[in-house]
Amino acid sequence: MKGEVNKKKDILTTLVRVKGSKVKVVSVKSAEPIEKELFIECSKALGRLYVSAPIKQGDLICKNILNTGVDIIATKNI
């Protein structure tokens, strides 16, 4: 249906740790909606990541997270 919101998918937003900067974390989001059932597993996977500064908004942080075909991108400049 046109205009219907898919209640099973949403944009994942979380934090990833940063090395080499005074700022310790960078906010990230999924480039496309992913299954809500995968949010916890995705968060666990991203919790094991460290990224190096500098980071620009829109930079690719994780490609194809958990083989979903969805990329995780930075939402801030560090």
C-alpha positions as CSV (number, residue, x, y, z in Angstrom):
1,M,0.0,0.0,0.0
2,K,1.2,3.5,-0.8
3,G,2.3,5.4,2.3
4,E,2.3,2.4,4.5
5,V,5.1,2.3,7.0
6,N,7.0,-1.0,7.3
7,K,6.9,-1.8,11.0
8,K,9.4,-4.6,10.7
9,K,12.2,-2.5,9.4
10,D,13.8,0.8,10.6
11,I,17.0,2.8,10.4
12,L,19.5,1.5,13.0
13,T,21.4,4.3,14.9
14,T,24.2,3.6,17.3
15,L,27.8,4.5,18.3
16,V,31.2,3.2,17.2
17,R,34.4,3.8,19.1
18,V,37.1,6.0,17.6
19,K,40.9,5.7,17.9
20,G,43.2,8.7,17.5
21,S,40.9,11.5,18.6
22,K,39.8,13.3,21.7
23,V,36.3,12.2,20.8
24,K,35.8,8.6,21.8
25,V,32.7,7.7,19.8
26,V,31.1,8.6,16.5
27,S,27.4,8.3,15.8
28,V,26.5,6.0,12.9
29,K,23.3,4.8,11.1
30,S,22.3,2.2,8.6
31,A,22.1,3.6,5.0
32,E,18.8,1.8,4.6
33,P,16.2,0.3,6.9
34,I,17.0,-3.1,8.3
35,E,15.0,-5.8,10.1
36,K,14.3,-4.7,13.7
37,E,15.1,-8.3,14.8
38,L,18.7,-7.7,13.7
39,F,19.2,-4.5,15.8
40,I,20.8,-6.3,18.8
41,E,23.1,-8.4,16.7
42,C,24.2,-5.5,14.6
43,S,24.8,-3.4,17.7
44,K,27.0,-6.2,19.1
45,A,29.0,-6.4,15.9
46,L,29.5,-2.6,15.7
47,G,30.5,-2.6,19.4
48,R,33.6,-4.6,18.5
49,L,34.7,-2.1,15.9
50,Y,37.2,0.8,16.3
51,V,37.5,3.3,13.5
52,S,40.4,5.8,13.0
53,A,40.0,9.5,12.9
54,P,39.5,11.6,10.8
55,I,36.0,10.6,9.9
56,K,33.7,12.5,7.6
57,Q,29.9,12.5,7.6
58,G,28.8,9.8,5.2
59,D,32.0,7.7,5.4
60,L,31.5,4.0,5.2
61,I,32.0,2.4,8.6
62,C,30.8,-1.2,7.9
63,K,29.9,-2.6,4.5
64,N,27.1,-5.2,4.3
65,I,26.6,-5.6,8.0
66,L,25.6,-9.2,8.9
67,N,25.2,-10.0,5.2
68,T,22.0,-7.8,5.1
69,G,23.3,-5.8,2.1
70,V,23.0,-2.7,4.2
71,D,26.0,-0.4,4.9
72,I,26.6,1.5,8.1
73,I,27.7,5.1,7.6
74,A,29.0,7.9,9.9
75,T,26.6,10.7,10.8
76,K,29.2,13.2,12.1
77,N,32.6,14.6,11.3
78,I,35.4,13.7,13.7
